[in-house]
Amino acid sequence: MKDIFCNRTLLIATKHGKERVLAPLLERALGVKCVTNTQFDTDSLGTFTREIERPDDPLATVRQKCLQAMALHQCDLAIASEGSFGTHPVYWYAPANEEILLLIDLQHGLEIAAQSLSLETNFAGKWLSSEAELWAFAKTVKFPSHGLVLREHPDKATIVYKGIDSPKQLLRRFWQIKKSQEAVYVETDMRAHYNPSRMHVIYQTGKQLLKKIASACPVCKMPGFDKVETKAGLPCEWCGLPTSDVQAFVYRCTHCQHTEERAFPFDRQWANPAYCYACNP
């Protein structure tokens, strides 16, 4: 499987230094030579600081990153990532980083994606009106190892200072905005080259992607045979009725579209009655 990638050039479509964690990982595992995007501006598809709103969902966006960068660089193998930040869907009180990493191989008709959701993020933003509040906030979000953004308003892109990573720079930008209004909006810079926490999540997502690449389709032998659906309905060991517990995983090949259902993925043929709607209503 590694042979289809070995000695090929892999374009990493990024302008924010993601090759620092992805290139060593991919070159070692796949035998590729990684190069970085030099012509395509990935910010044209959306920015975290909202000067350019992201028009599409994350998967469509990361696909466009790959395809547009490949067209400009005239290559057939590329990888890109797209991050999203917000409230965790389960731990609603905590911020989360969702990362999608996509590899597209036009030569073999492959599109392999990995996705991760992590609580390992400093994502935050706040109105601040004094230096004391500024330093307190900066400390909680790991400044200066993690960059900050200062702006006049969270919903306006008129005054936005990005990539702030020194105390002197932070104080200067703070007072530049503060002199004309009562408070300054401060937020974390979520671009990968200013955010080591996010960079680590991208690295972990890269390892997940390699696991998917290592999974070969039983029919065409191409990489990326992956789980695409989870089916509930494992029967209750007391009454035999379907439960919310997992009964099967569905796998699909992105190359030949071969689909396979694999029952009892956790080596259990009966569900705990605690998951049964009849025995534990």
Buried (B, 14 or more C-beta within 10 A) or exposed (E): BEEBBEEBEBBBBBBBBBBBBBBEBBEEBBBBEBBBBEEBEBBEBBBBBBEBEBEEEBBEBBBBBBBBBBEBBEBBBBBBBBBBBEEBEEEEEEBBBBBBBBBBBBEBEBBBBBBBBBEEBBBBBBEBEEEEBBBEBBEEBBBBEBBBBBBBBBEEBEBBBBEBBEEEBBBEBBEBBBEEEEBBBBBBBBBBBBBBBBBBBBBBBBEBBBEBBEBBBEBBEBBBBBEEEEBEEBBBBBEEEBBEBBBBBEBBBBBBEBEEEEEEBEEEEBBBBEBBEEBEE
